[in-house]
Amino acid sequence: MSKIKVARITTLIGFFGLLALVIYWTLNPVQLKDSATSFVLLLGGLPLLFGMPGILKKKPYTHAWICMVALLYLIHGVVGWNNQDTRLLASLEIALSVILYLGAGFYARYRSREIKALTPD
């Protein structure tokens, strides 16, 4: 299996896993007690939704951009780690954001090199 395909699969696992986690965390009954947190999480899913068309169309630029978004989710997961009630969800968010970051970063790198090599001078 090529490096690009591995990076693509890793990106999709991280992306859709993180999107599902944000939806679950928003609808989690424990989180619904605190409406401010639910509102922030709901808004937190929007950057992933904005990046979805580019990710599905395999655009390297969107993969590079989604790496920066993954860092925001990493920060949110680290902050959520302090609360005992959300520690499991926060650790999943940390893991999925790292998976997304690595997969998207490597995909953008390898695919950009491939496009550059195919482009005549």
C-alpha positions in Angstrom: 0.0 0.0 0.0 1.4 3.4 -0.9 2.2 6.2 1.6 -0.5 8.4 0.1 -3.2 5.7 0.6 -2.1 5.0 4.2 -2.2 8.8 4.9 -5.6 9.1 3.3 -7.0 6.2 5.4 -5.5 7.7 8.5 -7.0 11.1 7.7 -10.5 9.7 7.2 -10.4 7.7 10.4 -9.3 10.7 12.4 -11.7 13.1 10.6 -14.9 11.1 10.8 -14.0 9.7 14.3 -13.5 13.3 15.5 -16.7 14.4 13.9 -18.6 11.5 15.5 -17.0 12.3 18.9 -18.0 16.0 18.7 -21.6 15.0 17.9 -21.7 12.4 20.7 -20.1 14.8 23.2 -22.6 17.5 22.3 -25.6 15.2 22.8 -24.1 13.5 25.9 -26.6 13.8 28.8 -23.8 14.7 31.2 -22.8 17.6 28.9 -26.4 18.8 28.4 -26.4 20.1 32.0 -23.9 22.7 31.0 -25.4 24.5 28.0 -22.3 26.7 27.4 -20.1 23.6 26.9 -22.6 22.1 24.5 -22.9 25.3 22.5 -19.1 25.5 22.2 -18.9 21.9 21.1 -21.7 22.4 18.6 -19.7 25.3 17.2 -16.6 23.2 17.4 -17.9 20.8 14.8 -18.3 23.6 12.2 -14.7 23.7 11.2 -14.8 20.0 10.4 -17.9 20.4 8.4 -16.3 23.3 6.4 -13.4 21.1 5.6 -15.4 18.0 4.7 -15.9 18.8 0.9 -12.1 19.3 0.4 -11.3 16.2 2.4 -13.7 14.1 0.4 -12.3 15.6 -2.9 -8.8 14.7 -1.8 -7.5 18.3 -2.0 -4.0 18.7 -0.5 -4.6 22.3 0.5 -7.7 21.3 2.6 -5.7 18.5 4.3 -3.0 21.1 5.2 -5.7 23.4 6.5 -7.4 20.7 8.6 -4.2 20.1 10.4 -4.5 23.5 12.0 -8.1 22.7 13.0 -6.9 19.4 14.5 -4.7 21.4 16.8 -7.7 23.2 18.2 -9.4 19.9 19.0 -6.1 18.7 20.7 -6.1 21.8 22.9 -9.8 21.2 23.8 -9.1 17.6 24.7 -6.2 18.6 26.9 -8.3 21.1 28.7 -11.2 18.6 29.0 -8.7 16.1 30.6 -8.9 18.1 33.8 -12.5 17.2 34.4 -13.0 13.7 35.8 -16.5 13.4 34.1 -15.1 14.0 30.6 -11.7 12.4 30.9 -12.6 9.4 28.6 -14.1 11.6 25.9 -11.2 14.0 26.2 -8.6 11.3 25.8 -10.5 10.0 22.7 -10.5 13.6 21.3 -6.7 13.9 21.9 -6.1 10.5 20.2 -8.3 11.3 17.2 -7.0 14.8 16.7 -3.4 13.5 16.7 -4.4 10.8 14.2 -6.1 13.5 12.0 -3.1 15.8 12.3 -0.6 13.2 11.3 -2.7 11.7 8.5 -3.7 15.0 6.9 -0.2 16.4 7.2 1.4 13.5 5.5 -1.3 13.3 2.9 -0.8 16.9 2.0 2.9 16.5 1.8 3.0 13.3 -0.2 0.1 14.3 -2.6 1.7 17.8 -3.2 5.0 16.1 -4.1 3.2 13.7 -6.4 1.3 16.5 -8.2 4.6 18.5 -8.5 6.3 15.5 -10.1 3.5 14.9 -12.6 3.4 18.6 -13.6 5.7 19.3 -16.7 8.2 22.1 -16.3 
